[in-house]
């Protein structure tokens, strides 16, 4: 187990951003800008330079092109007046997320791009894949009615186990990491599990199961006792990119802005299902040997061992995959469209695969490389 690496400041670096003071409110948006987000760390500095026009409430419909197939800008629907507008540009950069950027490209049909920009290869929208995910919860009897103190720390993940095994000795490809959760965060009803299922673990002074009701003073007493004793493990793994896992434009459905939406075709393979089984076996072994009591039935084959539905872990990648061959990829190694030299994609769409890690930092690294390339090509007047 290692401490999880989180993107937040522990010492000042400038006047605009503060330092984390461990309020554990990261999900609400950091009020002192101590954590990383594109809005505070990238957009604000760019706006201060005075060379950025920010169009809010704007839903991009498509990339516009000229008769040669070159991108000329974008058209978008303004969410307030529902009217369509156009912006002109020397270069167009899409970073709308893997599936949304693919949707924009698919909807960008013209005489030069009858199948949408990047659509002639037949790869646009293909090789869509998400991280695998499975979980298990437990209650630690020795931690019932324990001492109360503020142990929130920073928001987000605290502890982390990277992949530790050799796949050559296993029956599935790829690996996964383990995330741990629990502690004394804000309690919800049941504090991690329904009180009906947890109450049998709460004993009175005579060692008998709690007879308190599910409301009022009795409920409060039970929650106070069990609060902080529930914990769990979550596996997040790498899946195998598959040509047959893809998104495409739904010919019969549009969104509220009149833009055709995506429909999805996605199935887990035996590799991911076996990986989920391994997760559940590992969770059970660790939690049980630690003295915990597992909550609920162990997920079996009928539920794919608790494997989360595709898209649930929200790490979608691969829809505009990069490669050297225009016949088998949408973008080149600089995230530049093979069939439209002034169009770039800088989200997770260019990924040909991903490890079990979150894709954000790889997105940023590729975006940086693409940005340097765009500047170089503009200076050379190639775009």
NORBEL-V71843 format. One record per residue. N is the residue number from 1. RES is the residue in one letter. PHI is phi in whole degrees, 0 to 359 (none if undefined). PSI is psi in degrees with one decimal (none if undefined). BURIAL is # if it has 9 or more other ideal C-beta (glycine too) atoms within 8 Angstrom, else .. Layout:
# NORBEL-V71843
n->N res->RES phi->PHI psi->PSI burial->BURIAL
n->N res->RES phi->PHI psi->PSI burial->BURIAL
This chain:
# NORBEL-V71843
n->1 res->X phi->none psi->140.1 burial->.
n->2 res->X phi->228 psi->157.5 burial->.
n->3 res->X phi->295 psi->136.7 burial->.
n->4 res->X phi->289 psi->138.5 burial->#
n->5 res->X phi->274 psi->123.9 burial->.
n->6 res->X phi->238 psi->146.9 burial->.
n->7 res->X phi->269 psi->86.0 burial->.
n->8 res->X phi->209 psi->152.8 burial->#
n->9 res->X phi->277 psi->135.3 burial->#
n->10 res->X phi->249 psi->-4.2 burial->.
n->11 res->X phi->212 psi->153.9 burial->.
n->12 res->X phi->295 psi->143.1 burial->.
n->13 res->X phi->237 psi->-21.0 burial->.
n->14 res->X phi->198 psi->-178.3 burial->.
n->15 res->X phi->278 psi->-17.1 burial->.
n->16 res->X phi->278 psi->-28.3 burial->.
n->17 res->X phi->242 psi->138.9 burial->#
n->18 res->X phi->269 psi->-168.8 burial->#
n->19 res->X phi->244 psi->140.7 burial->#
n->20 res->X phi->301 psi->129.8 burial->#
n->21 res->X phi->242 psi->24.1 burial->.
n->22 res->X phi->60 psi->45.3 burial->.
n->23 res->X phi->275 psi->-10.6 burial->.
n->24 res->X phi->62 psi->33.6 burial->#
n->25 res->X phi->245 psi->28.5 burial->.
n->26 res->X phi->303 psi->-37.2 burial->#
n->27 res->X phi->294 psi->-18.5 burial->.
n->28 res->X phi->274 psi->-6.7 burial->.
n->29 res->X phi->95 psi->118.8 burial->.
n->30 res->X phi->294 psi->124.7 burial->#
n->31 res->X phi->283 psi->-17.5 burial->.
n->32 res->X phi->250 psi->7.7 burial->#
n->33 res->X phi->59 psi->38.8 burial->#
n->34 res->X phi->276 psi->-22.9 burial->#
n->35 res->X phi->265 psi->170.9 burial->#
n->36 res->X phi->270 psi->132.8 burial->.
n->37 res->X phi->208 psi->150.8 burial->.
n->38 res->X phi->300 psi->-37.2 burial->.
n->39 res->X phi->297 psi->-46.2 burial->.
n->40 res->X phi->275 psi->-37.0 burial->#
n->41 res->X phi->268 psi->-23.7 burial->#
n->42 res->X phi->246 psi->-47.0 burial->.
n->43 res->X phi->287 psi->-44.9 burial->#
n->44 res->X phi->301 psi->-48.6 burial->#
n->45 res->X phi->299 psi->-37.5 burial->#
n->46 res->X phi->294 psi->-40.1 burial->#
n->47 res->X phi->296 psi->-36.4 burial->#
n->48 res->X phi->295 psi->-25.1 burial->.
n->49 res->X phi->287 psi->-12.6 burial->.
n->50 res->X phi->76 psi->16.6 burial->.
n->51 res->X phi->242 psi->20.3 burial->.
n->52 res->X phi->234 psi->129.3 burial->.
n->53 res->X phi->254 psi->119.6 burial->.
n->54 res->X phi->260 psi->120.8 burial->.
n->55 res->X phi->255 psi->103.9 burial->.
n->56 res->X phi->270 psi->166.8 burial->.
n->57 res->X phi->54 psi->36.9 burial->.
n->58 res->X phi->239 psi->124.5 burial->#
n->59 res->X phi->251 psi->108.7 burial->#
n->60 res->X phi->292 psi->130.1 burial->#
n->61 res->X phi->271 psi->-49.4 burial->#
n->62 res->X phi->197 psi->167.0 burial->#
n->63 res->X phi->270 psi->129.1 burial->#
n->64 res->X phi->272 psi->149.1 burial->#
n->65 res->X phi->223 psi->162.7 burial->#
n->66 res->X phi->263 psi->-172.4 burial->.
n->67 res->X phi->293 psi->-19.1 burial->.
n->68 res->X phi->271 psi->-6.3 burial->.
n->69 res->X phi->94 psi->-0.3 burial->#
n->70 res->X phi->284 psi->141.2 burial->#
n->71 res->X phi->290 psi->135.3 burial->#
n->72 res->X phi->247 psi->-7.0 burial->.
n->73 res->X phi->149 psi->-153.4 burial->#
n->74 res->X phi->222 psi->156.3 burial->#
n->75 res->X phi->248 psi->143.2 burial->#
n->76 res->X phi->217 psi->156.6 burial->#
n->77 res->X phi->260 psi->126.8 burial->#
n->78 res->X phi->279 psi->127.7 burial->#
n->79 res->X phi->291 psi->-19.4 burial->.
n->80 res->X phi->275 psi->-49.5 burial->.
n->81 res->X phi->259 psi->-3.9 burial->.
n->82 res->X phi->60 psi->23.9 burial->.
n->83 res->X phi->261 psi->155.8 burial->.
n->84 res->X phi->264 psi->136.9 burial->.
n->85 res->X phi->231 psi->164.9 burial->#
n->86 res->X phi->230 psi->144.0 burial->#
n->87 res->X phi->238 psi->139.2 burial->#
n->88 res->X phi->261 psi->148.7 burial->.
n->89 res->X phi->204 psi->149.2 burial->#
n->90 res->X phi->284 psi->-32.4 burial->.
n->91 res->X phi->220 psi->143.7 burial->#
n->92 res->X phi->244 psi->128.4 burial->#
n->93 res->X phi->240 psi->121.4 burial->#
n->94 res->X phi->260 psi->129.5 burial->#
n->95 res->X phi->217 psi->46.7 burial->#
n->96 res->X phi->270 psi->-1.5 burial->.
n->97 res->X phi->105 psi->156.6 burial->#
n->98 res->X phi->307 psi->-50.0 burial->#
n->99 res->X phi->285 psi->-38.9 burial->#
n->100 res->X phi->290 psi->-38.7 burial->.
n->101 res->X phi->296 psi->-39.8 burial->#
n->102 res->X phi->297 psi->-40.0 burial->#
n->103 res->X phi->298 psi->-43.8 burial->#
n->104 res->X phi->299 psi->-43.1 burial->#
n->105 res->X phi->294 psi->-39.6 burial->#
n->106 res->X phi->294 psi->-35.1 burial->#
n->107 res->X phi->280 psi->-6.4 burial->#
n->108 res->X phi->270 psi->63.1 burial->#
n->109 res->X phi->270 psi->144.3 burial->#
n->110 res->X phi->200 psi->179.6 burial->.
n->111 res->X phi->298 psi->-35.4 burial->.
n->112 res->X phi->282 psi->-26.6 burial->#
n->113 res->X phi->228 psi->72.6 burial->#
n->114 res->X phi->297 psi->-23.5 burial->.
n->115 res->X phi->255 psi->15.8 burial->.
n->116 res->X phi->89 psi->158.7 burial->#
n->117 res->X phi->296 psi->127.5 burial->#
n->118 res->X phi->81 psi->5.2 burial->#
n->119 res->X phi->274 psi->-16.3 burial->#
n->120 res->X phi->292 psi->-24.9 burial->.
n->121 res->X phi->287 psi->-20.5 burial->#
n->122 res->X phi->79 psi->6.7 burial->.
n->123 res->X phi->258 psi->-20.3 burial->#
n->124 res->X phi->303 psi->124.4 burial->#
n->125 res->X phi->90 psi->-14.1 burial->#
n->126 res->X phi->277 psi->168.5 burial->#
n->127 res->X phi->59 psi->28.6 burial->#
n->128 res->X phi->295 psi->129.5 burial->#
n->129 res->X phi->209 psi->154.2 burial->#
n->130 res->X phi->234 psi->161.8 burial->#
n->131 res->X phi->294 psi->148.8 burial->#
n->132 res->X phi->280 psi->159.4 burial->#
n->133 res->X phi->204 psi->135.7 burial->#
n->134 res->X phi->209 psi->154.1 burial->#
n->135 res->X phi->220 psi->161.2 burial->#
n->136 res->X phi->209 psi->137.0 burial->#
n->137 res->X phi->247 psi->155.7 burial->#
n->138 res->X phi->207 psi->168.7 burial->#
n->139 res->X phi->237 psi->136.8 burial->#
n->140 res->X phi->259 psi->102.8 burial->#
n->141 res->X phi->306 psi->-37.8 burial->#
n->142 res->X phi->293 psi->-13.3 burial->.
n->143 res->X phi->258 psi->1.8 burial->.
n->144 res->X phi->291 psi->135.7 burial->#
n->145 res->X phi->61 psi->35.0 burial->.
n->146 res->X phi->278 psi->172.2 burial->.
n->147 res->X phi->299 psi->138.8 burial->.
n->148 res->X phi->261 psi->132.4 burial->.
n->149 res->X phi->199 psi->164.4 burial->.
n->150 res->X phi->281 psi->110.0 burial->.
n->151 res->X phi->235 psi->23.0 burial->.
n->152 res->X phi->300 psi->-47.1 burial->#
n->153 res->X phi->65 psi->-152.6 burial->.
n->154 res->X phi->286 psi->160.4 burial->#
n->155 res->X phi->285 psi->162.4 burial->.
n->156 res->X phi->87 psi->-169.5 burial->.
n->157 res->X phi->292 psi->142.9 burial->#
n->158 res->X phi->251 psi->-53.1 burial->#
n->159 res->X phi->247 psi->156.4 burial->#
n->160 res->X phi->205 psi->137.0 burial->#
n->161 res->X phi->242 psi->113.3 burial->#
n->162 res->X phi->287 psi->166.5 burial->.
n->163 res->X phi->300 psi->133.0 burial->.
n->164 res->X phi->235 psi->0.1 burial->.
n->165 res->X phi->245 psi->169.6 burial->.
n->166 res->X phi->258 psi->115.0 burial->.
n->167 res->X phi->296 psi->-19.6 burial->#
n->168 res->X phi->296 psi->-21.3 burial->.
n->169 res->X phi->258 psi->6.4 burial->.
n->170 res->X phi->241 psi->171.8 burial->#
n->171 res->X phi->259 psi->19.4 burial->.
n->172 res->X phi->213 psi->156.3 burial->#
n->173 res->X phi->272 psi->162.9 burial->.
n->174 res->X phi->69 psi->-178.2 burial->#
n->175 res->X phi->217 psi->-172.6 burial->#
n->176 res->X phi->211 psi->161.6 burial->#
n->177 res->X phi->248 psi->167.8 burial->#
n->178 res->X phi->242 psi->131.8 burial->#
n->179 res->X phi->249 psi->142.2 burial->#
n->180 res->X phi->247 psi->144.8 burial->#
n->181 res->X phi->217 psi->159.2 burial->#
n->182 res->X phi->150 psi->-150.7 burial->.
n->183 res->X phi->88 psi->-160.7 burial->#
n->184 res->X phi->248 psi->49.4 burial->#
n->185 res->X phi->288 psi->-178.5 burial->.
n->186 res->X phi->305 psi->118.5 burial->.
n->187 res->X phi->286 psi->140.4 burial->.
n->188 res->X phi->252 psi->175.5 burial->.
n->189 res->X phi->300 psi->122.5 burial->.
n->190 res->X phi->91 psi->-14.5 burial->#
n->191 res->X phi->50 psi->50.1 burial->#
n->192 res->X phi->107 psi->-11.7 burial->#
n->193 res->X phi->193 psi->155.7 burial->#
n->194 res->X phi->301 psi->138.3 burial->.
n->195 res->X phi->298 psi->-26.2 burial->#
n->196 res->X phi->297 psi->-34.9 burial->.
n->197 res->X phi->274 psi->-26.4 burial->#
n->198 res->X phi->272 psi->-23.7 burial->#
n->199 res->X phi->299 psi->-30.8 burial->#
n->200 res->X phi->292 psi->-15.5 burial->.
n->201 res->X phi->268 psi->-5.8 burial->#
n->202 res->X phi->261 psi->116.0 burial->#
n->203 res->X phi->258 psi->150.0 burial->.
n->204 res->X phi->275 psi->-171.6 burial->.
n->205 res->X phi->293 psi->-14.9 burial->.
n->206 res->X phi->260 psi->4.4 burial->.
n->207 res->X phi->84 psi->10.9 burial->.
n->208 res->X phi->267 psi->150.2 burial->.
n->209 res->X phi->302 psi->147.6 burial->#
n->210 res->X phi->301 psi->138.5 burial->#
n->211 res->X phi->250 psi->10.7 burial->.
n->212 res->X phi->296 psi->149.7 burial->#
n->213 res->X phi->284 psi->174.5 burial->.
n->214 res->X phi->270 psi->25.4 burial->.
n->215 res->X phi->200 psi->168.3 burial->.
n->216 res->X phi->67 psi->-149.8 burial->.
n->217 res->X phi->298 psi->-39.6 burial->.
n->218 res->X phi->297 psi->-41.6 burial->#
n->219 res->X phi->298 psi->-43.2 burial->#
n->220 res->X phi->299 psi->-42.0 burial->.
n->221 res->X phi->298 psi->-43.8 burial->#
n->222 res->X phi->294 psi->-41.6 burial->#
n->223 res->X phi->296 psi->-40.5 burial->#
n->224 res->X phi->298 psi->-37.4 burial->.
n->225 res->X phi->289 psi->-45.4 burial->#
n->226 res->X phi->275 psi->-16.5 burial->#
n->227 res->X phi->302 psi->123.4 burial->#
n->228 res->X phi->94 psi->-1.8 burial->#
n->229 res->X phi->256 psi->-9.0 burial->#
n->230 res->X phi->272 psi->144.2 burial->#
n->231 res->X phi->209 psi->170.0 burial->#
n->232 res->X phi->196 psi->172.0 burial->#
n->233 res->X phi->228 psi->141.4 burial->#
n->234 res->X phi->232 psi->129.5 burial->#
n->235 res->X phi->262 psi->137.3 burial->#
n->236 res->X phi->230 psi->117.1 burial->#
n->237 res->X phi->234 psi->173.4 burial->#
n->238 res->X phi->268 psi->134.5 burial->#
n->239 res->X phi->255 psi->166.6 burial->#
n->240 res->X phi->268 psi->122.2 burial->#
n->241 res->X phi->298 psi->131.5 burial->#
n->242 res->X phi->231 psi->135.4 burial->.
n->243 res->X phi->301 psi->-36.3 burial->.
n->244 res->X phi->280 psi->-2.7 burial->.
n->245 res->X phi->263 psi->112.2 burial->#
n->246 res->X phi->205 psi->167.1 burial->#
n->247 res->X phi->240 psi->153.7 burial->#
n->248 res->X phi->210 psi->166.5 burial->#
n->249 res->X phi->287 psi->130.1 burial->#
n->250 res->X phi->282 psi->118.8 burial->#
n->251 res->X phi->288 psi->-10.4 burial->.
n->252 res->X phi->244 psi->0.8 burial->.
n->253 res->X phi->226 psi->134.9 burial->.
n->254 res->X phi->235 psi->160.2 burial->.
n->255 res->X phi->275 psi->-173.8 burial->.
n->256 res->X phi->295 psi->-15.2 burial->.
n->257 res->X phi->263 psi->4.1 burial->#
n->258 res->X phi->83 psi->13.5 burial->.
n->259 res->X phi->262 psi->128.1 burial->#
n->260 res->X phi->305 psi->137.8 burial->#
n->261 res->X phi->262 psi->173.6 burial->#
n->262 res->X phi->268 psi->152.7 burial->#
n->263 res->X phi->234 psi->151.9 burial->#
n->264 res->X phi->241 psi->146.2 burial->#
n->265 res->X phi->230 psi->110.4 burial->#
n->266 res->X phi->207 psi->129.6 burial->#
n->267 res->X phi->224 psi->137.9 burial->.
n->268 res->X phi->289 psi->146.0 burial->#
n->269 res->X phi->266 psi->176.0 burial->#
n->270 res->X phi->299 psi->-27.5 burial->.
n->271 res->X phi->298 psi->-46.7 burial->#
n->272 res->X phi->289 psi->-36.9 burial->#
n->273 res->X phi->295 psi->-43.8 burial->#
n->274 res->X phi->294 psi->-34.7 burial->#
n->275 res->X phi->297 psi->-42.6 burial->#
n->276 res->X phi->296 psi->-39.2 burial->#
n->277 res->X phi->299 psi->-42.2 burial->#
n->278 res->X phi->297 psi->-38.9 burial->#
n->279 res->X phi->302 psi->-49.8 burial->#
n->280 res->X phi->296 psi->-40.1 burial->#
n->281 res->X phi->296 psi->-39.5 burial->.
n->282 res->X phi->292 psi->-46.1 burial->#
n->283 res->X phi->304 psi->-47.7 burial->#
n->284 res->X phi->297 psi->-42.5 burial->#
n->285 res->X phi->297 psi->-47.0 burial->.
n->286 res->X phi->292 psi->-49.4 burial->#
n->287 res->X phi->296 psi->-43.0 burial->#
n->288 res->X phi->295 psi->-43.8 burial->#
n->289 res->X phi->290 psi->-19.7 burial->.
n->290 res->X phi->277 psi->-3.9 burial->.
n->291 res->X phi->95 psi->8.5 burial->.
n->292 res->X phi->277 psi->157.7 burial->#
n->293 res->X phi->253 psi->119.5 burial->.
n->294 res->X phi->291 psi->140.8 burial->#
n->295 res->X phi->261 psi->131.9 burial->#
n->296 res->X phi->78 psi->170.3 burial->.
n->297 res->X phi->284 psi->147.5 burial->.
n->298 res->X phi->293 psi->125.9 burial->.
n->299 res->X phi->300 psi->136.3 burial->#
n->300 res->X phi->245 psi->-166.3 burial->.
n->301 res->X phi->298 psi->-29.6 burial->.
n->302 res->X phi->294 psi->-22.5 burial->.
n->303 res->X phi->248 psi->17.0 burial->.
n->304 res->X phi->56 psi->35.6 burial->#
n->305 res->X phi->59 psi->37.6 burial->#
n->306 res->X phi->75 psi->13.9 burial->#
n->307 res->X phi->297 psi->123.9 burial->#
n->308 res->X phi->296 psi->149.5 burial->#
n->309 res->X phi->297 psi->147.1 burial->.
n->310 res->X phi->306 psi->132.4 burial->#
n->311 res->X phi->95 psi->-15.5 burial->#
n->312 res->X phi->293 psi->-33.1 burial->.
n->313 res->X phi->274 psi->-5.2 burial->#
n->314 res->X phi->51 psi->44.7 burial->.
n->315 res->X phi->243 psi->42.6 burial->#
n->316 res->X phi->296 psi->132.6 burial->#
n->317 res->X phi->218 psi->167.0 burial->#
n->318 res->X phi->95 psi->-2.2 burial->#
n->319 res->X phi->287 psi->-22.1 burial->#
n->320 res->X phi->234 psi->50.8 burial->#
n->321 res->X phi->304 psi->146.0 burial->#
n->322 res->X phi->269 psi->159.6 burial->#
n->323 res->X phi->175 psi->168.3 burial->#
n->324 res->X phi->278 psi->-24.3 burial->.
n->325 res->X phi->260 psi->116.0 burial->.
n->326 res->X phi->300 psi->-18.9 burial->.
n->327 res->X phi->281 psi->-19.5 burial->.
n->328 res->X phi->235 psi->11.7 burial->.
n->329 res->X phi->207 psi->165.4 burial->#
n->330 res->X phi->259 psi->-35.6 burial->#
n->331 res->X phi->236 psi->160.0 burial->#
n->332 res->X phi->270 psi->-171.6 burial->#
n->333 res->X phi->291 psi->-12.7 burial->.
n->334 res->X phi->262 psi->14.2 burial->#
n->335 res->X phi->63 psi->29.2 burial->#
n->336 res->X phi->259 psi->131.2 burial->#
n->337 res->X phi->298 psi->134.0 burial->#
n->338 res->X phi->300 psi->-37.1 burial->#
n->339 res->X phi->256 psi->9.9 burial->#
n->340 res->X phi->205 psi->93.8 burial->#
n->341 res->X phi->293 psi->-15.4 burial->.
n->342 res->X phi->249 psi->27.1 burial->#
n->343 res->X phi->240 psi->131.6 burial->#
n->344 res->X phi->228 psi->151.4 burial->#
n->345 res->X phi->234 psi->123.7 burial->#
n->346 res->X phi->236 psi->28.8 burial->#
n->347 res->X phi->253 psi->-149.4 burial->#
n->348 res->X phi->273 psi->0.5 burial->#
n->349 res->X phi->302 psi->-38.5 burial->#
n->350 res->X phi->291 psi->-13.1 burial->#
n->351 res->X phi->301 psi->136.3 burial->#
n->352 res->X phi->268 psi->-18.2 burial->#
n->353 res->X phi->193 psi->175.9 burial->#
n->354 res->X phi->209 psi->151.4 burial->#
n->355 res->X phi->285 psi->-170.8 burial->.
n->356 res->X phi->284 psi->-4.5 burial->#
n->357 res->X phi->282 psi->162.0 burial->.
n->358 res->X phi->296 psi->144.2 burial->.
n->359 res->X phi->276 psi->-2.6 burial->#
n->360 res->X phi->301 psi->-49.3 burial->.
n->361 res->X phi->292 psi->-31.9 burial->.
n->362 res->X phi->292 psi->-38.0 burial->#
n->363 res->X phi->302 psi->-45.8 burial->#
n->364 res->X phi->296 psi->-41.9 burial->.
n->365 res->X phi->297 psi->-45.5 burial->.
n->366 res->X phi->294 psi->-37.0 burial->#
n->367 res->X phi->296 psi->-40.1 burial->#
n->368 res->X phi->298 psi->-45.9 burial->.
n->369 res->X phi->298 psi->-43.0 burial->#
n->370 res->X phi->296 psi->-40.3 burial->#
n->371 res->X phi->299 psi->-44.7 burial->#
n->372 res->X phi->299 psi->-39.0 burial->.
n->373 res->X phi->293 psi->-42.4 burial->#
n->374 res->X phi->299 psi->-44.7 burial->#
n->375 res->X phi->300 psi->-43.7 burial->.
n->376 res->X phi->297 psi->-43.6 burial->.
n->377 res->X phi->291 psi->-35.1 burial->#
n->378 res->X phi->294 psi->-42.2 burial->#
n->379 res->X phi->296 psi->-32.3 burial->.
n->380 res->X phi->276 psi->-4.3 burial->.
n->381 res->X phi->61 psi->32.1 burial->.
n->382 res->X phi->275 psi->-19.0 burial->.
n->383 res->X phi->224 psi->none burial->#
